Amino acid sequence: MLDFLRGIGESVGGWLYVIAGGLAFAEAAIMVGVVLPGETALLVAGFAAHEGIISLVPMIIVAIVCAIAGDSVGYEVGRAIGPRLQSSRLGRFVGESRWQAGEEFLNRHGGKSVLLGRGTALLRALVPGLAGMARMPYLRTFLPWNAVGGILWGSACVLLGYIFAASLHQVAQYLAWGPLPVVILVAAVVVVREVRRRRRDRAVPSSPEPTEDATGR
């Protein structure tokens, strides 16, 4: 896994800022998050930052800005063409049950749904558009909750990838010798069971062979 993730980062280099930020933006702006959660790209970007392929702080800033901008675009799309979007091919792909679940979530939590929806990939893609369709006040309600959610989500995803990389390096060091005690234990169990089996076989008296009678039978 280390080599795989490092290979992804090295193959794209500085373009990882654009790729990860673009996916974070598109997740809500054009509902890419329905099929591809943006946090996956941000986690890989955090790993790349740990490996020195990109810089950590600029990647966090890119993630936050793109997350906030993407939700804002999703809000405007929902406000402008919400009903048509819901009945379009993309809307039918999302499914009526998912739209309904998003609407219920929005109605239940109001402005907080913009922040709380960040924790679920599907809601993260749908809630901004639904907020626009519901005409949620942008400056007074949507934007403040969107900004808080973008800051928390964007920075957390990148930092988790960064910390995850550090943990992987530690695990890799321990795994070099970690299996040795297990191998020794398994070998000891096998030896003990074999010794017990042989002792048990020697303790069981062998049954006498049948003898022929006087008639030869």
Secondary structure as UniProt FT lines:
FT   HELIX           2..12
FT   TURN            13..14
FT   HELIX           15..29
FT   HELIX           32..34
FT   HELIX           38..50
FT   TURN            51..52
FT   HELIX           56..87
FT   HELIX           89..94
FT   HELIX           96..109
FT   TURN            110..111
FT   HELIX           112..116
FT   HELIX           117..119
FT   HELIX           121..133
FT   TURN            134..135
FT   HELIX           138..142
FT   HELIX           143..175
FT   TURN            176..178
FT   HELIX           179..203
FT   TURN            214..215
//
